[in-house]
Amino acid sequence: MHSDATLLTETSETLDLAQRSGDEMTLSAAQSARGIALAYREAPECDAGVALLRQVRDESLRGHFSLPMLPYVDIELARAKLRSGDLDEAIALARPYARLNQNEISTFGTAVSVLVESLLRRGGDSAVKEATDAVTDLTTFAAGSDFVVFDVLVLRLRALIARAHGDEIAHRKLVDRYRATAESFGYDGHIAMAEAMQKTTGHGV
C-alpha cells in the first residue's frame, strides 16, 4: 500500500509525463488521479485537487476529455464538497449516480454514501426521506450482489438514518453491527469510522 507521500510523488510524475505526451485520454486520467490524491489532503492541497478535478470535469463536458472519467471525478468532487460543508453542491453532484443502476457499480456505493451524509447534514423531512430511499436502493442492490463491502456500507448508512430519526437504540445496535462486520472482513477504513461513531454514542472503546 502506498504512503501518502509516495502517492503524491507518483501522481505528480505521472501528470508531468502525461502533459508531455499530448494524449488527451492519458492526460485526463493523470489529472484525475492527481486531483483525487490532492483532494484527500488538507488545504491548500485539497483546494488545488478540487480545482484540478473541476478542470477535468469541464473539459469532459466540452468533449475534450473522455466522458467515462466523469463519474469518478464527480463523486470525488462531491466528497470534497461534503468535507468542506458545501452540501448543496455535494448533493447535486452525487445524486445522479445514487440511483439503482448496475452499470454504475463502481460509483454507486460511494455516491449513495456521499448523498446520504450530505442530505442528513442539511436536514429537513424531505432530505431525510430522500436519504432513506437511497439507502433502501443500496440495500436492494447489496442483496443481489457479491460485493460484501455494500453490506458493510448499508449498516453504516442505516445507523446514520436511525440517528436522524432520533432512534438512539437502533443507532447503537447498527453501529455495533457495522463495526463487527467491518472487523470480520478486515476493512480498516470502516473499522475506524465505526469506532468514531461508537465514541459519539458514548460506548466506544
C-alpha positions in Angstrom: 0.0 0.0 0.0 1.4 3.4 -1.0 2.1 6.0 1.6 0.5 9.5 1.1 3.9 10.9 0.2 4.6 8.2 -2.4 1.2 8.6 -3.9 1.6 12.4 -4.2 5.0 11.9 -5.8 3.8 9.3 -8.3 0.7 11.2 -9.4 2.8 14.4 -9.8 5.4 12.5 -12.0 2.6 10.8 -14.0 0.9 14.1 -14.6 4.2 15.6 -15.9 4.6 12.7 -18.3 1.0 12.9 -19.5 1.3 16.6 -20.2 4.3 16.0 -22.4 2.7 13.0 -24.2 0.0 15.1 -25.9 -2.6 12.3 -25.5 -5.9 13.6 -24.2 -7.0 10.3 -22.6 -3.7 9.9 -20.8 -3.9 13.5 -19.6 -7.4 13.1 -18.4 -6.6 10.0 -16.3 -3.4 11.6 -14.9 -5.2 14.8 -13.9 -8.0 12.9 -12.3 -5.6 10.7 -10.3 -3.6 13.8 -9.2 -6.8 15.7 -8.3 -8.1 12.8 -6.2 -4.9 12.4 -4.4 -4.8 16.1 -3.5 -8.5 16.3 -2.7 -7.9 14.0 0.3 -5.3 16.3 1.8 -5.9 19.4 3.9 -6.0 23.0 2.4 -4.3 24.4 0.3 -3.5 21.0 -1.3 -7.2 20.0 -1.1 -8.2 23.2 -2.9 -5.7 22.5 -5.6 -7.1 19.0 -6.1 -10.6 20.2 -6.3 -9.6 22.8 -8.9 -7.9 20.1 -11.0 -10.9 17.8 -10.8 -13.2 20.7 -11.8 -10.9 21.3 -14.8 -11.2 17.7 -15.8 -15.0 17.8 -15.4 -15.3 21.0 -17.5 -13.0 19.6 -20.2 -15.0 16.3 -20.3 -18.3 18.1 -20.6 -16.9 20.2 -23.5 -15.9 16.9 -25.2 -12.2 17.4 -24.9 -11.7 14.5 -22.4 -13.2 11.1 -22.2 -16.7 11.0 -20.6 -16.0 7.7 -18.8 -13.8 9.6 -16.3 -16.7 11.9 -15.4 -18.5 9.7 -12.8 -15.3 9.2 -10.8 -14.5 12.9 -11.0 -18.0 13.9 -10.0 -18.0 11.6 -7.0 -14.7 12.8 -5.7 -15.8 16.4 -6.2 -19.0 15.6 -4.3 -16.9 14.1 -1.4 -14.7 17.1 -1.3 -17.7 19.4 -1.2 -19.2 17.4 1.7 -16.0 17.7 3.6 -15.9 21.5 3.1 -19.6 21.9 4.0 -20.9 22.8 0.6 -23.8 20.5 1.0 -26.0 21.7 -1.9 -23.2 21.1 -4.5 -22.3 17.8 -2.9 -25.9 16.6 -3.2 -26.2 17.9 -6.8 -23.0 16.1 -7.9 -23.7 12.8 -6.1 -27.5 12.5 -6.8 -27.3 11.3 -10.5 -25.0 8.4 -9.5 -27.0 7.4 -6.5 -29.7 5.6 -8.5 -30.1 1.9 -8.7 -28.2 1.1 -11.9 -25.9 -1.9 -12.0 -24.0 -0.3 -14.9 -22.6 2.2 -12.4 -21.5 -0.3 -9.8 -18.1 1.3 -9.4 -19.6 4.6 -8.3 -23.0 3.6 -6.9 -22.0 2.8 -3.3 -19.8 5.9 -2.9 -22.4 8.1 -4.5 -25.1 6.9 -2.1 -22.8 7.4 0.9 -22.0 11.0 -0.1 -25.6 11.8 -0.9 -27.0 10.4 2.3 -24.4 12.1 4.5 -24.9 15.4 2.7 -28.7 15.2 3.0 -28.7 14.2 6.7 -26.3 17.1 7.5 -28.5 19.5 5.6 -31.5 18.1 7.5 -35.3 18.5 7.0 -38.0 15.9 6.4 -37.6 15.8 2.6 -33.8 15.4 2.9 -34.2 12.5 5.4 -36.8 10.8 3.2 -34.5 11.1 0.2 -31.6 9.7 2.2 -33.8 6.8 3.4 -34.9 6.0 -0.1 -31.3 6.0 -1.3 -30.3 3.6 1.5 -33.2 1.3 0.5 -31.9 1.2 -3.1 -28.4 0.4 -1.9 -29.8 -2.4 0.4 -31.7 -3.9 -2.6 -28.6 -3.7 -4.7 -26.4 -5.2 -1.9 -28.8 -8.2 -1.5 -28.3 -9.2 -5.1 -24.6 -8.6 -5.4 -21.5 -10.5 -4.4 -19.8 -7.4 -3.1 -19.8 -7.6 0.7 -18.5 -4.1 1.1 -22.0 -2.9 0.2 -23.4 -4.8 3.1 -21.0 -3.1 5.4 -21.8 0.3 3.9 -25.5 -0.3 4.3 -25.1 -0.9 8.1 -23.2 2.4 8.4 -25.8 4.4 6.5 -28.7 2.7 8.3 -27.1 3.8 11.6 -27.0 7.4 10.3 -30.6 7.2 9.3 -31.6 5.8 12.7 -29.9 8.7 14.4 -31.6 11.2 12.1 -34.9 9.7 13.2 -33.9 10.1 16.8 -33.8 6.3 17.4 -30.7 6.1 19.6 -31.3 2.4 20.5 -31.4 1.3 16.8 -28.4 3.6 16.1 -26.2 2.0 18.7 -27.2 -1.5 17.6 -26.5 -0.8 14.0 -23.1 0.9 14.8 -22.1 -2.2 16.8 -23.1 -4.5 13.9 -21.3 -2.2 11.5 -18.1 -2.4 13.4 -18.3 -6.2 13.9 -19.0 -6.8 10.2 -16.2 -4.4 9.2 -13.8 -6.2 11.5 -14.8 -9.6 10.2 -13.7 -8.6 6.7 -10.7 -6.5 7.8 -12.0 -3.2 6.3 -9.7 -0.9 8.2 -11.3 2.3 6.9 -14.8 1.2 8.0 -13.4 -0.1 11.4 -12.0 3.4 12.1 -15.3 5.1 11.1 -17.3 2.6 13.3 -15.0 3.4 16.2 -15.6 7.1 15.8 -19.3 6.5 15.6 -19.2 4.5 18.8 -17.4 7.2 20.6 -20.1 9.7 19.7 -22.7 7.4 21.3 -20.7 7.1 24.5 -20.0 3.3 24.2 -16.7 3.4 22.3 -13.6 1.5 23.5 
